Amino acid sequence: MIEESTVLILGAGASAPYGFPTGRGLLNQVVQQIHNEGSTLVTILRDLGFSQDHITTFAHDLDFSAQPSIDAFLESRPEFLDIGRSSIVAALIPFEDERMLRRETPNHWYEYLLNRLGTTLDEFARSQLSIITFNYDRSFEHFLSLALRARFGLSTDKTIELWKTKPVIHVYGQLGALDYVTVGGRPYAPGVDAEIIRKFKGDIRIVHEIGEEAKAVFRPAWGLIRDAGVICFLGFGYHRQNLARLSLKGSRARRFFGSSYGMGEAEIGEVGGWFKREVGKDIEGIGRWAFDILAFLRREPVLAEQQN
């Protein structure tokens, strides 16, 4: 059971074990599909009313922008917001595959985390865990629903009540609410067409600046960060703008952790320096560049030291 208030901050790498692309991978996929005029994405974008010239220009500029993600590109190119949101939803929904949430999935850190939350309903409910995610996918919430239902034989309503004790905040939006949580939401399923895109593209948020609208979205996340005892970044790219938007300096957290799978030594040093300079704390574990998230959690005392 997790007794100390713990906040996990997730980047695209956190969803990678469950089949979802990283930010760079999603950008590359969208560009490649648009270059293939017979692709499903191009067909959907045309059905949504985008002209071929607009589609082609979007793909060209996205490709040559040297941005790390579609989100970052759209922040400075608002004329592409509509087609960009549509492309994100159309490209990500096909990765919603329940089979990827089963126990045989390699590096299944969701399963590891669930077992750290306790072995009984009471322990799970009392565990102090919150999630702030920069990802659009709903894989973590859906995994919890499936696992809790199967583990304890719960009804859907009781399952939702239980996993809502573990807040999940999507600061940049999501691929629609889950249909068993919100009337009019989407099932966790890969099917996509123009009507689905039209209905749910508005759930994707592109934040240009922290104005009043963005503050309303980030304020709950700021509250969790302020009151946390432990904060851990998983699968996160540490882009300075995203870090700045989290207002980490105001946190009372006694320890910060961060995974760094695939990062280079210079990049790791820059992240460590930023935390010392801007937050006034070290970020622990950041040098474990060879560890995936599951190995990182097993090694670092993010969760283990809090067990009964």
Secondary structure, DSSP 8 states (H G I E B T S, - for coil): ---S-EEEEE-GGGTGGGT---HHHHHHHHHHHHHSTTSHHHHHHHHTT--HHHHHHHHHHHHHS--SSHHHHHHH-GGGHHHHHHHHHHHHGGG--GGGGSTTSTT-HHHHHHHHT-SSHHHHHH--EEEEE-----HHHHHHHHHHHHHHT--HHHHHHHHTTS-EEETTB-SS-BTTTSTT-B-S-----HHHHHHHGGGB---SS--HHHHHHHHHHHHHHHH-SEEEEES----HHHHHHTTGGG---SEEEE--TT--HHHHHHHHHHIIIIISS-EETTT-TT--HHHHHHHSTTTGGG--
